[in-house]
Amino acid sequence: MFLLVEFSYDLEKSNAQTFNVLDSVGSGLMDTVKLDFTSNHGSPSHTCIYRLQVHGHEPTSVSKLVTQS
């Protein structure tokens, strides 16, 4: 597992915010994304996530899948 991005949601901005993946990640294949929360703006019991969208590109060939495993 490795870090894709670290960010803070800004309550003063639009509710739909975009955060880019770190350049050091490269173009590896991923099948899982894990969210870790360190703060939830004050609620001691829960954090609400209404929508998470992850965008990327599928590999162009099966050989890429084999070499990156």
CHARMM internal coordinates of N, CA and C (Angstrom, degrees):
IC EDIT
DIST 1 N 1 CA 1.4410
DIST 1 CA 1 C 1.5305
ANGL 1 N 1 CA 1 C 108.50
DIST 1 C 2 N 1.3335
ANGL 1 CA 1 C 2 N 116.07
DIHE 1 N 1 CA 1 C 2 N 142.66
DIST 2 N 2 CA 1.4593
ANGL 1 C 2 N 2 CA 119.73
DIHE 1 CA 1 C 2 N 2 CA 177.62
DIST 2 CA 2 C 1.5170
ANGL 2 N 2 CA 2 C 109.97
DIHE 1 C 2 N 2 CA 2 C -144.76
DIST 2 C 3 N 1.3156
ANGL 2 CA 2 C 3 N 116.28
DIHE 2 N 2 CA 2 C 3 N 160.10
DIST 3 N 3 CA 1.4540
ANGL 2 C 3 N 3 CA 123.67
DIHE 2 CA 2 C 3 N 3 CA -176.21
DIST 3 CA 3 C 1.5227
ANGL 3 N 3 CA 3 C 110.87
DIHE 2 C 3 N 3 CA 3 C -75.57
DIST 3 C 4 N 1.3297
ANGL 3 CA 3 C 4 N 117.08
DIHE 3 N 3 CA 3 C 4 N 124.31
DIST 4 N 4 CA 1.4652
ANGL 3 C 4 N 4 CA 121.57
DIHE 3 CA 3 C 4 N 4 CA 175.99
DIST 4 CA 4 C 1.5227
ANGL 4 N 4 CA 4 C 111.28
DIHE 3 C 4 N 4 CA 4 C -89.45
DIST 4 C 5 N 1.3141
ANGL 4 CA 4 C 5 N 115.99
DIHE 4 N 4 CA 4 C 5 N -42.35
DIST 5 N 5 CA 1.4614
ANGL 4 C 5 N 5 CA 120.58
DIHE 4 CA 4 C 5 N 5 CA -178.11
DIST 5 CA 5 C 1.5314
ANGL 5 N 5 CA 5 C 109.43
DIHE 4 C 5 N 5 CA 5 C -164.08
DIST 5 C 6 N 1.3051
ANGL 5 CA 5 C 6 N 115.55
DIHE 5 N 5 CA 5 C 6 N 150.85
DIST 6 N 6 CA 1.4580
ANGL 5 C 6 N 6 CA 122.49
DIHE 5 CA 5 C 6 N 6 CA 174.36
DIST 6 CA 6 C 1.5245
ANGL 6 N 6 CA 6 C 105.95
DIHE 5 C 6 N 6 CA 6 C -126.41
DIST 6 C 7 N 1.3290
ANGL 6 CA 6 C 7 N 118.16
DIHE 6 N 6 CA 6 C 7 N 129.86
DIST 7 N 7 CA 1.4624
ANGL 6 C 7 N 7 CA 119.63
DIHE 6 CA 6 C 7 N 7 CA -175.52
DIST 7 CA 7 C 1.5166
ANGL 7 N 7 CA 7 C 110.78
DIHE 6 C 7 N 7 CA 7 C -152.04
DIST 7 C 8 N 1.3348
ANGL 7 CA 7 C 8 N 115.15
DIHE 7 N 7 CA 7 C 8 N 166.58
DIST 8 N 8 CA 1.4641
ANGL 7 C 8 N 8 CA 122.91
DIHE 7 CA 7 C 8 N 8 CA 173.07
DIST 8 CA 8 C 1.5164
ANGL 8 N 8 CA 8 C 107.92
DIHE 7 C 8 N 8 CA 8 C -123.08
DIST 8 C 9 N 1.3096
ANGL 8 CA 8 C 9 N 115.96
DIHE 8 N 8 CA 8 C 9 N 129.22
DIST 9 N 9 CA 1.4587
ANGL 8 C 9 N 9 CA 122.27
DIHE 8 CA 8 C 9 N 9 CA 176.32
DIST 9 CA 9 C 1.5200
ANGL 9 N 9 CA 9 C 108.02
DIHE 8 C 9 N 9 CA 9 C -74.25
DIST 9 C 10 N 1.3233
ANGL 9 CA 9 C 10 N 117.27
DIHE 9 N 9 CA 9 C 10 N 130.52
DIST 10 N 10 CA 1.4573
ANGL 9 C 10 N 10 CA 122.41
DIHE 9 CA 9 C 10 N 10 CA -176.96
DIST 10 CA 10 C 1.5254
ANGL 10 N 10 CA 10 C 109.68
DIHE 9 C 10 N 10 CA 10 C -100.16
DIST 10 C 11 N 1.3261
ANGL 10 CA 10 C 11 N 117.21
DIHE 10 N 10 CA 10 C 11 N 110.98
DIST 11 N 11 CA 1.4621
ANGL 10 C 11 N 11 CA 121.84
DIHE 10 CA 10 C 11 N 11 CA -178.86
DIST 11 CA 11 C 1.5210
ANGL 11 N 11 CA 11 C 113.31
DIHE 10 C 11 N 11 CA 11 C -63.36
DIST 11 C 12 N 1.3281
ANGL 11 CA 11 C 12 N 117.81
DIHE 11 N 11 CA 11 C 12 N -20.69
DIST 12 N 12 CA 1.4517
ANGL 11 C 12 N 12 CA 121.96
DIHE 11 CA 11 C 12 N 12 CA -178.98
DIST 12 CA 12 C 1.5315
ANGL 12 N 12 CA 12 C 112.75
DIHE 11 C 12 N 12 CA 12 C -83.14
DIST 12 C 13 N 1.3223
ANGL 12 CA 12 C 13 N 117.34
DIHE 12 N 12 CA 12 C 13 N -13.19
DIST 13 N 13 CA 1.4759
ANGL 12 C 13 N 13 CA 121.54
DIHE 12 CA 12 C 13 N 13 CA -179.00
DIST 13 CA 13 C 1.5223
ANGL 13 N 13 CA 13 C 110.12
DIHE 12 C 13 N 13 CA 13 C -97.05
DIST 13 C 14 N 1.3162
ANGL 13 CA 13 C 14 N 115.27
DIHE 13 N 13 CA 13 C 14 N -177.02
DIST 14 N 14 CA 1.4529
ANGL 13 C 14 N 14 CA 122.29
DIHE 13 CA 13 C 14 N 14 CA 177.41
DIST 14 CA 14 C 1.5247
ANGL 14 N 14 CA 14 C 110.57
DIHE 13 C 14 N 14 CA 14 C -56.67
DIST 14 C 15 N 1.3365
ANGL 14 CA 14 C 15 N 117.02
DIHE 14 N 14 CA 14 C 15 N 152.49
DIST 15 N 15 CA 1.4638
ANGL 14 C 15 N 15 CA 118.39
DIHE 14 CA 14 C 15 N 15 CA 179.29
DIST 15 CA 15 C 1.5290
ANGL 15 N 15 CA 15 C 112.04
DIHE 14 C 15 N 15 CA 15 C -72.91
DIST 15 C 16 N 1.3331
ANGL 15 CA 15 C 16 N 118.45
DIHE 15 N 15 CA 15 C 16 N -18.92
DIST 16 N 16 CA 1.4706
ANGL 15 C 16 N 16 CA 122.08
DIHE 15 CA 15 C 16 N 16 CA 174.85
DIST 16 CA 16 C 1.5273
ANGL 16 N 16 CA 16 C 107.92
DIHE 15 C 16 N 16 CA 16 C -98.69
DIST 16 C 17 N 1.3184
ANGL 16 CA 16 C 17 N 117.15
DIHE 16 N 16 CA 16 C 17 N 107.24
DIST 17 N 17 CA 1.4614
ANGL 16 C 17 N 17 CA 121.94
DIHE 16 CA 16 C 17 N 17 CA -177.93
DIST 17 CA 17 C 1.5177
ANGL 17 N 17 CA 17 C 109.66
DIHE 16 C 17 N 17 CA 17 C -120.81
DIST 17 C 18 N 1.3294
ANGL 17 CA 17 C 18 N 115.82
DIHE 17 N 17 CA 17 C 18 N 146.68
DIST 18 N 18 CA 1.4615
ANGL 17 C 18 N 18 CA 122.73
DIHE 17 CA 17 C 18 N 18 CA -177.32
DIST 18 CA 18 C 1.5219
ANGL 18 N 18 CA 18 C 109.59
DIHE 17 C 18 N 18 CA 18 C -114.14
DIST 18 C 19 N 1.3422
ANGL 18 CA 18 C 19 N 115.60
DIHE 18 N 18 CA 18 C 19 N 138.37
DIST 19 N 19 CA 1.4575
ANGL 18 C 19 N 19 CA 121.27
DIHE 18 CA 18 C 19 N 19 CA 178.87
DIST 19 CA 19 C 1.5152
ANGL 19 N 19 CA 19 C 108.00
DIHE 18 C 19 N 19 CA 19 C -131.88
DIST 19 C 20 N 1.3152
ANGL 19 CA 19 C 20 N 117.39
DIHE 19 N 19 CA 19 C 20 N 123.81
DIST 20 N 20 CA 1.4624
ANGL 19 C 20 N 20 CA 122.17
DIHE 19 CA 19 C 20 N 20 CA -177.08
DIST 20 CA 20 C 1.5215
ANGL 20 N 20 CA 20 C 111.99
DIHE 19 C 20 N 20 CA 20 C -82.62
DIST 20 C 21 N 1.3194
ANGL 20 CA 20 C 21 N 115.89
DIHE 20 N 20 CA 20 C 21 N 148.05
DIST 21 N 21 CA 1.4536
ANGL 20 C 21 N 21 CA 123.16
DIHE 20 CA 20 C 21 N 21 CA 177.42
DIST 21 CA 21 C 1.5303
ANGL 21 N 21 CA 21 C 109.29
DIHE 20 C 21 N 21 CA 21 C -70.47
DIST 21 C 22 N 1.3335
ANGL 21 CA 21 C 22 N 116.39
DIHE 21 N 21 CA 21 C 22 N 146.52
DIST 22 N 22 CA 1.4610
ANGL 21 C 22 N 22 CA 121.14
DIHE 21 CA 21 C 22 N 22 CA 178.84
DIST 22 CA 22 C 1.5283
ANGL 22 N 22 CA 22 C 111.07
DIHE 21 C 22 N 22 CA 22 C -61.20
DIST 22 C 23 N 1.3302
ANGL 22 CA 22 C 23 N 117.94
DIHE 22 N 22 CA 22 C 23 N 142.70
DIST 23 N 23 CA 1.4683
ANGL 22 C 23 N 23 CA 122.65
DIHE 22 CA 22 C 23 N 23 CA 178.84
DIST 23 CA 23 C 1.5220
ANGL 23 N 23 CA 23 C 112.44
DIHE 22 C 23 N 23 CA 23 C -61.23
DIST 23 C 24 N 1.3206
ANGL 23 CA 23 C 24 N 117.32
DIHE 23 N 23 CA 23 C 24 N -29.22
DIST 24 N 24 CA 1.4671
ANGL 23 C 24 N 24 CA 121.00
DIHE 23 CA 23 C 24 N 24 CA -176.14
DIST 24 CA 24 C 1.5266
ANGL 24 N 24 CA 24 C 113.00
DIHE 23 C 24 N 24 CA 24 C -71.01
DIST 24 C 25 N 1.3267
ANGL 24 CA 24 C 25 N 118.13
DIHE 24 N 24 CA 24 C 25 N -11.93
DIST 25 N 25 CA 1.4587
ANGL 24 C 25 N 25 CA 121.55
DIHE 24 CA 24 C 25 N 25 CA -178.39
DIST 25 CA 25 C 1.5250
ANGL 25 N 25 CA 25 C 110.96
DIHE 24 C 25 N 25 CA 25 C -69.81
DIST 25 C 26 N 1.3220
ANGL 25 CA 25 C 26 N 117.59
DIHE 25 N 25 CA 25 C 26 N -33.47
DIST 26 N 26 CA 1.4637
ANGL 25 C 26 N 26 CA 120.26
DIHE 25 CA 25 C 26 N 26 CA -178.93
DIST 26 CA 26 C 1.5121
ANGL 26 N 26 CA 26 C 111.19
DIHE 25 C 26 N 26 CA 26 C 78.03
DIST 26 C 27 N 1.3048
ANGL 26 CA 26 C 27 N 116.46
DIHE 26 N 26 CA 26 C 27 N -152.63
DIST 27 N 27 CA 1.4588
ANGL 26 C 27 N 27 CA 119.81
DIHE 26 CA 26 C 27 N 27 CA -175.64
DIST 27 CA 27 C 1.5246
ANGL 27 N 27 CA 27 C 111.78
DIHE 26 C 27 N 27 CA 27 C -118.87
DIST 27 C 28 N 1.3138
ANGL 27 CA 27 C 28 N 117.30
DIHE 27 N 27 CA 27 C 28 N 35.59
DIST 28 N 28 CA 1.4575
ANGL 27 C 28 N 28 CA 120.73
DIHE 27 CA 27 C 28 N 28 CA -179.70
DIST 28 CA 28 C 1.5143
ANGL 28 N 28 CA 28 C 112.49
DIHE 27 C 28 N 28 CA 28 C -67.14
DIST 28 C 29 N 1.2976
ANGL 28 CA 28 C 29 N 115.97
DIHE 28 N 28 CA 28 C 29 N 158.94
DIST 29 N 29 CA 1.4566
ANGL 28 C 29 N 29 CA 123.08
DIHE 28 CA 28 C 29 N 29 CA 179.99
DIST 29 CA 29 C 1.5242
ANGL 29 N 29 CA 29 C 109.79
DIHE 28 C 29 N 29 CA 29 C -85.86
DIST 29 C 30 N 1.3448
ANGL 29 CA 29 C 30 N 117.04
DIHE 29 N 29 CA 29 C 30 N 133.10
DIST 30 N 30 CA 1.4596
ANGL 29 C 30 N 30 CA 122.06
DIHE 29 CA 29 C 30 N 30 CA 179.08
DIST 30 CA 30 C 1.5124
ANGL 30 N 30 CA 30 C 109.22
DIHE 29 C 30 N 30 CA 30 C -131.70
DIST 30 C 31 N 1.3326
ANGL 30 CA 30 C 31 N 116.40
DIHE 30 N 30 CA 30 C 31 N 142.66
DIST 31 N 31 CA 1.4526
ANGL 30 C 31 N 31 CA 119.73
DIHE 30 CA 30 C 31 N 31 CA 176.84
DIST 31 CA 31 C 1.5230
ANGL 31 N 31 CA 31 C 112.41
DIHE 30 C 31 N 31 CA 31 C -119.28
DIST 31 C 32 N 1.3427
ANGL 31 CA 31 C 32 N 117.30
DIHE 31 N 31 CA 31 C 32 N -0.04
DIST 32 N 32 CA 1.4559
ANGL 31 C 32 N 32 CA 121.55
DIHE 31 CA 31 C 32 N 32 CA -178.52
DIST 32 CA 32 C 1.5266
ANGL 32 N 32 CA 32 C 109.81
DIHE 31 C 32 N 32 CA 32 C -143.45
DIST 32 C 33 N 1.3142
ANGL 32 CA 32 C 33 N 116.11
DIHE 32 N 32 CA 32 C 33 N 140.72
DIST 33 N 33 CA 1.4615
ANGL 32 C 33 N 33 CA 122.08
DIHE 32 CA 32 C 33 N 33 CA 173.90
DIST 33 CA 33 C 1.5183
ANGL 33 N 33 CA 33 C 107.23
DIHE 32 C 33 N 33 CA 33 C -125.14
DIST 33 C 34 N 1.3261
ANGL 33 CA 33 C 34 N 117.21
DIHE 33 N 33 CA 33 C 34 N 128.96
DIST 34 N 34 CA 1.4636
ANGL 33 C 34 N 34 CA 122.09
DIHE 33 CA 33 C 34 N 34 CA -179.82
DIST 34 CA 34 C 1.5247
ANGL 34 N 34 CA 34 C 108.73
DIHE 33 C 34 N 34 CA 34 C -112.37
DIST 34 C 35 N 1.3266
ANGL 34 CA 34 C 35 N 116.29
DIHE 34 N 34 CA 34 C 35 N 131.76
DIST 35 N 35 CA 1.4569
ANGL 34 C 35 N 35 CA 121.47
DIHE 34 CA 34 C 35 N 35 CA 175.02
DIST 35 CA 35 C 1.5216
ANGL 35 N 35 CA 35 C 108.31
DIHE 34 C 35 N 35 CA 35 C -100.76
DIST 35 C 36 N 1.3207
ANGL 35 CA 35 C 36 N 116.28
DIHE 35 N 35 CA 35 C 36 N 133.36
DIST 36 N 36 CA 1.4605
ANGL 35 C 36 N 36 CA 122.55
DIHE 35 CA 35 C 36 N 36 CA 176.93
DIST 36 CA 36 C 1.5212
ANGL 36 N 36 CA 36 C 107.21
DIHE 35 C 36 N 36 CA 36 C -122.49
DIST 36 C 37 N 1.3146
ANGL 36 CA 36 C 37 N 118.45
DIHE 36 N 36 CA 36 C 37 N 125.76
DIST 37 N 37 CA 1.4580
ANGL 36 C 37 N 37 CA 121.65
DIHE 36 CA 36 C 37 N 37 CA -178.22
DIST 37 CA 37 C 1.5144
ANGL 37 N 37 CA 37 C 110.20
DIHE 36 C 37 N 37 CA 37 C -108.38
DIST 37 C 38 N 1.3281
ANGL 37 CA 37 C 38 N 115.38
DIHE 37 N 37 CA 37 C 38 N 132.31
DIST 38 N 38 CA 1.4621
ANGL 37 C 38 N 38 CA 120.16
DIHE 37 CA 37 C 38 N 38 CA 177.16
DIST 38 CA 38 C 1.5188
ANGL 38 N 38 CA 38 C 111.20
DIHE 37 C 38 N 38 CA 38 C -105.41
DIST 38 C 39 N 1.3405
ANGL 38 CA 38 C 39 N 117.50
DIHE 38 N 38 CA 38 C 39 N -12.74
DIST 39 N 39 CA 1.4522
ANGL 38 C 39 N 39 CA 122.49
DIHE 38 CA 38 C 39 N 39 CA 178.39
DIST 39 CA 39 C 1.5257
ANGL 39 N 39 CA 39 C 107.94
DIHE 38 C 39 N 39 CA 39 C -155.73
DIST 39 C 40 N 1.3299
ANGL 39 CA 39 C 40 N 116.01
DIHE 39 N 39 CA 39 C 40 N 149.82
DIST 40 N 40 CA 1.4555
ANGL 39 C 40 N 40 CA 119.03
DIHE 39 CA 39 C 40 N 40 CA 177.71
DIST 40 CA 40 C 1.5248
ANGL 40 N 40 CA 40 C 111.53
DIHE 39 C 40 N 40 CA 40 C -132.98
DIST 40 C 41 N 1.2985
ANGL 40 CA 40 C 41 N 117.02
DIHE 40 N 40 CA 40 C 41 N 32.37
DIST 41 N 41 CA 1.4669
ANGL 40 C 41 N 41 CA 124.15
DIHE 40 CA 40 C 41 N 41 CA 176.07
DIST 41 CA 41 C 1.5183
ANGL 41 N 41 CA 41 C 112.81
DIHE 40 C 41 N 41 CA 41 C 59.89
DIST 41 C 42 N 1.3344
ANGL 41 CA 41 C 42 N 117.14
DIHE 41 N 41 CA 41 C 42 N 35.63
DIST 42 N 42 CA 1.4474
ANGL 41 C 42 N 42 CA 120.67
DIHE 41 CA 41 C 42 N 42 CA 167.53
DIST 42 CA 42 C 1.5105
ANGL 42 N 42 CA 42 C 118.75
DIHE 41 C 42 N 42 CA 42 C 111.80
DIST 42 C 43 N 1.3204
ANGL 42 CA 42 C 43 N 120.85
DIHE 42 N 42 CA 42 C 43 N -19.58
DIST 43 N 43 CA 1.4620
ANGL 42 C 43 N 43 CA 120.13
DIHE 42 CA 42 C 43 N 43 CA -179.01
DIST 43 CA 43 C 1.5292
ANGL 43 N 43 CA 43 C 110.03
DIHE 42 C 43 N 43 CA 43 C -77.49
DIST 43 C 44 N 1.3324
ANGL 43 CA 43 C 44 N 117.77
DIHE 43 N 43 CA 43 C 44 N 125.58
DIST 44 N 44 CA 1.4648
ANGL 43 C 44 N 44 CA 120.09
DIHE 43 CA 43 C 44 N 44 CA 179.62
DIST 44 CA 44 C 1.5310
ANGL 44 N 44 CA 44 C 113.29
DIHE 43 C 44 N 44 CA 44 C -79.19
DIST 44 C 45 N 1.3351
ANGL 44 CA 44 C 45 N 117.93
DIHE 44 N 44 CA 44 C 45 N -13.56
DIST 45 N 45 CA 1.4645
ANGL 44 C 45 N 45 CA 119.38
DIHE 44 CA 44 C 45 N 45 CA -171.28
DIST 45 CA 45 C 1.5285
ANGL 45 N 45 CA 45 C 116.00
DIHE 44 C 45 N 45 CA 45 C -110.86
DIST 45 C 46 N 1.3269
ANGL 45 CA 45 C 46 N 118.87
DIHE 45 N 45 CA 45 C 46 N -23.41
DIST 46 N 46 CA 1.4647
ANGL 45 C 46 N 46 CA 118.09
DIHE 45 CA 45 C 46 N 46 CA -175.17
DIST 46 CA 46 C 1.5268
ANGL 46 N 46 CA 46 C 112.73
DIHE 45 C 46 N 46 CA 46 C -159.26
DIST 46 C 47 N 1.3152
ANGL 46 CA 46 C 47 N 115.01
DIHE 46 N 46 CA 46 C 47 N 164.01
DIST 47 N 47 CA 1.4636
ANGL 46 C 47 N 47 CA 123.96
DIHE 46 CA 46 C 47 N 47 CA 174.24
DIST 47 CA 47 C 1.5243
ANGL 47 N 47 CA 47 C 107.10
DIHE 46 C 47 N 47 CA 47 C -130.18
DIST 47 C 48 N 1.3089
ANGL 47 CA 47 C 48 N 117.50
DIHE 47 N 47 CA 47 C 48 N 129.29
DIST 48 N 48 CA 1.4715
ANGL 47 C 48 N 48 CA 121.42
DIHE 47 CA 47 C 48 N 48 CA -179.46
DIST 48 CA 48 C 1.5226
ANGL 48 N 48 CA 48 C 110.16
DIHE 47 C 48 N 48 CA 48 C -101.62
DIST 48 C 49 N 1.3169
ANGL 48 CA 48 C 49 N 115.40
DIHE 48 N 48 CA 48 C 49 N 127.75
DIST 49 N 49 CA 1.4584
ANGL 48 C 49 N 49 CA 121.97
DIHE 48 CA 48 C 49 N 49 CA 173.57
DIST 49 CA 49 C 1.5209
ANGL 49 N 49 CA 49 C 105.54
DIHE 48 C 49 N 49 CA 49 C -119.11
DIST 49 C 50 N 1.3064
ANGL 49 CA 49 C 50 N 116.76
DIHE 49 N 49 CA 49 C 50 N 118.02
DIST 50 N 50 CA 1.4595
ANGL 49 C 50 N 50 CA 120.18
DIHE 49 CA 49 C 50 N 50 CA -176.72
DIST 50 CA 50 C 1.5164
ANGL 50 N 50 CA 50 C 112.22
DIHE 49 C 50 N 50 CA 50 C -90.18
DIST 50 C 51 N 1.3131
ANGL 50 CA 50 C 51 N 117.42
DIHE 50 N 50 CA 50 C 51 N -32.18
DIST 51 N 51 CA 1.4635
ANGL 50 C 51 N 51 CA 120.11
DIHE 50 CA 50 C 51 N 51 CA 178.88
DIST 51 CA 51 C 1.5192
ANGL 51 N 51 CA 51 C 110.14
DIHE 50 C 51 N 51 CA 51 C -159.86
DIST 51 C 52 N 1.3091
ANGL 51 CA 51 C 52 N 114.94
DIHE 51 N 51 CA 51 C 52 N 136.29
DIST 52 N 52 CA 1.4590
ANGL 51 C 52 N 52 CA 122.42
DIHE 51 CA 51 C 52 N 52 CA 173.46
DIST 52 CA 52 C 1.5194
ANGL 52 N 52 CA 52 C 107.04
DIHE 51 C 52 N 52 CA 52 C -128.64
DIST 52 C 53 N 1.3025
ANGL 52 CA 52 C 53 N 116.55
DIHE 52 N 52 CA 52 C 53 N 123.97
DIST 53 N 53 CA 1.4563
ANGL 52 C 53 N 53 CA 121.00
DIHE 52 CA 52 C 53 N 53 CA 176.91
DIST 53 CA 53 C 1.5161
ANGL 53 N 53 CA 53 C 108.54
DIHE 52 C 53 N 53 CA 53 C -118.22
DIST 53 C 54 N 1.3233
ANGL 53 CA 53 C 54 N 115.63
DIHE 53 N 53 CA 53 C 54 N 132.28
DIST 54 N 54 CA 1.4568
ANGL 53 C 54 N 54 CA 121.76
DIHE 53 CA 53 C 54 N 54 CA 178.44
DIST 54 CA 54 C 1.5166
ANGL 54 N 54 CA 54 C 107.00
DIHE 53 C 54 N 54 CA 54 C -120.50
DIST 54 C 55 N 1.3212
ANGL 54 CA 54 C 55 N 116.82
DIHE 54 N 54 CA 54 C 55 N 127.37
DIST 55 N 55 CA 1.4600
ANGL 54 C 55 N 55 CA 121.79
DIHE 54 CA 54 C 55 N 55 CA -177.88
DIST 55 CA 55 C 1.5181
ANGL 55 N 55 CA 55 C 110.05
DIHE 54 C 55 N 55 CA 55 C -117.66
DIST 55 C 56 N 1.3071
ANGL 55 CA 55 C 56 N 116.25
DIHE 55 N 55 CA 55 C 56 N 146.40
DIST 56 N 56 CA 1.4564
ANGL 55 C 56 N 56 CA 120.76
DIHE 55 CA 55 C 56 N 56 CA 178.76
DIST 56 CA 56 C 1.5120
ANGL 56 N 56 CA 56 C 109.70
DIHE 55 C 56 N 56 CA 56 C -168.87
DIST 56 C 57 N 1.3025
ANGL 56 CA 56 C 57 N 115.65
DIHE 56 N 56 CA 56 C 57 N -162.76
DIST 57 N 57 CA 1.4616
ANGL 56 C 57 N 57 CA 122.24
DIHE 56 CA 56 C 57 N 57 CA -179.36
DIST 57 CA 57 C 1.5129
ANGL 57 N 57 CA 57 C 109.10
DIHE 56 C 57 N 57 CA 57 C -129.54
DIST 57 C 58 N 1.3277
ANGL 57 CA 57 C 58 N 116.21
DIHE 57 N 57 CA 57 C 58 N 139.30
DIST 58 N 58 CA 1.4595
ANGL 57 C 58 N 58 CA 120.24
DIHE 57 CA 57 C 58 N 58 CA 174.89
DIST 58 CA 58 C 1.5198
ANGL 58 N 58 CA 58 C 109.31
DIHE 57 C 58 N 58 CA 58 C -75.02
DIST 58 C 59 N 1.3343
ANGL 58 CA 58 C 59 N 117.37
DIHE 58 N 58 CA 58 C 59 N 149.52
DIST 59 N 59 CA 1.4655
ANGL 58 C 59 N 59 CA 120.09
DIHE 58 CA 58 C 59 N 59 CA 176.35
DIST 59 CA 59 C 1.5264
ANGL 59 N 59 CA 59 C 110.00
DIHE 58 C 59 N 59 CA 59 C -60.69
DIST 59 C 60 N 1.3365
ANGL 59 CA 59 C 60 N 116.68
DIHE 59 N 59 CA 59 C 60 N 148.58
DIST 60 N 60 CA 1.4592
ANGL 59 C 60 N 60 CA 120.65
DIHE 59 CA 59 C 60 N 60 CA -178.02
DIST 60 CA 60 C 1.5107
ANGL 60 N 60 CA 60 C 113.11
DIHE 59 C 60 N 60 CA 60 C -80.75
DIST 60 C 61 N 1.3346
ANGL 60 CA 60 C 61 N 118.05
DIHE 60 N 60 CA 60 C 61 N -16.05
DIST 61 N 61 CA 1.4601
ANGL 60 C 61 N 61 CA 119.61
DIHE 60 CA 60 C 61 N 61 CA 179.23
DIST 61 CA 61 C 1.5217
ANGL 61 N 61 CA 61 C 111.01
DIHE 60 C 61 N 61 CA 61 C -153.03
DIST 61 C 62 N 1.3093
ANGL 61 CA 61 C 62 N 116.80
DIHE 61 N 61 CA 61 C 62 N 161.48
DIST 62 N 62 CA 1.4633
ANGL 61 C 62 N 62 CA 122.24
DIHE 61 CA 61 C 62 N 62 CA 178.58
DIST 62 CA 62 C 1.5189
ANGL 62 N 62 CA 62 C 110.42
DIHE 61 C 62 N 62 CA 62 C -66.54
DIST 62 C 63 N 1.3141
ANGL 62 CA 62 C 63 N 119.19
DIHE 62 N 62 CA 62 C 63 N -30.48
DIST 63 N 63 CA 1.4696
ANGL 62 C 63 N 63 CA 121.66
DIHE 62 CA 62 C 63 N 63 CA -178.48
DIST 63 CA 63 C 1.5207
ANGL 63 N 63 CA 63 C 110.95
DIHE 62 C 63 N 63 CA 63 C -61.65
DIST 63 C 64 N 1.3360
ANGL 63 CA 63 C 64 N 118.39
DIHE 63 N 63 CA 63 C 64 N -31.26
DIST 64 N 64 CA 1.4617
ANGL 63 C 64 N 64 CA 120.32
DIHE 63 CA 63 C 64 N 64 CA 176.33
DIST 64 CA 64 C 1.5140
ANGL 64 N 64 CA 64 C 109.82
DIHE 63 C 64 N 64 CA 64 C -64.37
DIST 64 C 65 N 1.3218
ANGL 64 CA 64 C 65 N 117.71
DIHE 64 N 64 CA 64 C 65 N -38.75
DIST 65 N 65 CA 1.4665
ANGL 64 C 65 N 65 CA 120.93
DIHE 64 CA 64 C 65 N 65 CA -179.98
DIST 65 CA 65 C 1.5115
ANGL 65 N 65 CA 65 C 111.36
DIHE 64 C 65 N 65 CA 65 C -63.31
DIST 65 C 66 N 1.3149
ANGL 65 CA 65 C 66 N 117.52
DIHE 65 N 65 CA 65 C 66 N -40.38
DIST 66 N 66 CA 1.4568
ANGL 65 C 66 N 66 CA 122.24
DIHE 65 CA 65 C 66 N 66 CA -177.26
DIST 66 CA 66 C 1.5176
ANGL 66 N 66 CA 66 C 110.85
DIHE 65 C 66 N 66 CA 66 C -69.53
DIST 66 C 67 N 1.3241
ANGL 66 CA 66 C 67 N 118.97
DIHE 66 N 66 CA 66 C 67 N -41.83
DIST 67 N 67 CA 1.4634
ANGL 66 C 67 N 67 CA 121.76
DIHE 66 CA 66 C 67 N 67 CA -176.21
DIST 67 CA 67 C 1.5154
ANGL 67 N 67 CA 67 C 112.61
DIHE 66 C 67 N 67 CA 67 C -74.68
DIST 67 C 68 N 1.3310
ANGL 67 CA 67 C 68 N 118.66
DIHE 67 N 67 CA 67 C 68 N -22.09
DIST 68 N 68 CA 1.4611
ANGL 67 C 68 N 68 CA 120.80
DIHE 67 CA 67 C 68 N 68 CA -177.88
DIST 68 CA 68 C 1.5026
ANGL 68 N 68 CA 68 C 112.79
DIHE 67 C 68 N 68 CA 68 C -96.10
DIST 68 C 69 N 1.3105
ANGL 68 CA 68 C 69 N 120.46
DIHE 68 N 68 CA 68 C 69 N -2.24
DIST 69 N 69 CA 1.4766
ANGL 68 C 69 N 69 CA 122.72
DIHE 68 CA 68 C 69 N 69 CA -178.46
DIST 69 CA 69 C 1.5158
ANGL 69 N 69 CA 69 C 111.30
DIHE 68 C 69 N 69 CA 69 C -74.44
END
COOR INIT
IC SEED 1 N 1 CA 1 C
IC BUILD
